[in-house]
Amino acid sequence: MQAGASDFYGGQYRLTQAISGHNNYWLWGMRGYTGDVLIVLGSNAGDLKKSFEEVTERARFRDEYLQPIHNDLPLFVVRKPKQPVVLSWPRIKHRI
């Protein structure tokens, strides 16, 4: 859901296409992106620090009209992957 919204509205904010571990986005892969800097929505800092040298929570995604499970999600900027993200891609598939 968030990746699709990012792709739909991202052009006006000059964002690149989204990559995601969810549904077809996972099948589409890295879309040529290196993963050197990523915006990650809804993960946790501990898990991200296993894969990235720099993990910074920048905001919280909040909307009163969302279901509680999708509300108040942390938004992280991560940098300096410990290994190329493309090598981690098979494990990134969304697990809900």
N, C-alpha and C positions, 0 to 999 in steps of 0.2 A: 504494500500500500504506500509506504513512504517513498520507496524508490520510484514508483510510478508517478507520484506527485512531483518529486524532484525533477524527473524527466519532462513532465508536462509544463511545469512553471519555471524550470531552471534556465531556459533560454533568456528570459528577460533579466536574469541576474548573472548571466554569463557563467553558469555552472557547466561542468562537463557532464556527460551522461552518467547516470548512477550505475553502480555495480552493487550486487546484493547476493546473499546466500539463499534467497527465497524464491521458490517456484522457477519460472523461466529465466529470471535474472541469473540464477546460479548456472543454468544451462548455457547462457550466453557468455559466461566467463568474465574475464578481466577487461574485455572490450579494448584491448591494446594499452590499458593503463598500467603503470608500473607499481602503484601502491606505495610510493615513497611518502605521500601525505594522503591521509584518508579522513573523512568525516564519518564517524560511527555513531549511530543512533540506537540506544536501548541495550547496550552491553554493560559490562562493569569494568572498573579500572583494573582490578586484580587479574582478570582474564586477559585484558588487553596488554598489560605489562609483561605477560609471558611471550608476546609476539612483537612488541614495539619498545624501542628505547625511550621514546617520549610519549606520554599519555596525559592529555590535559582536558578536564571537563570544562566546557565553555558555556553551556547553557542547559536548561531543562525544557523539554518540549511539553507544553501544557495547552490544553484546549478543553473548555467546559463541556463540549459536545461529544467528546470521545468516550469510548468505553474505558472503564478504569484500567484495564490491562494495557491499553495503548497510551495512557495519559501519564504525565510526569516522568517521561523517559529522559535519561541523561544523554547529552550530545557531546561527544568527545572529538577532539582533533588528535590524531596519532601520527607520529613521524618516526622515521628510521626503523624500518622493519628489521628484525633480527635475522630473517632469511627472506629471500624474494617471495612476495605475497603469492605469486603464481604457483609456487611450490606448496603453499598452504591451502590453495583453492579447493582441493578435494575434501578437506575437512571443514570448510566454511559453510557447507550446506546447512540451511536453517533447520533447527531441530525442535520445532514445537509440535 
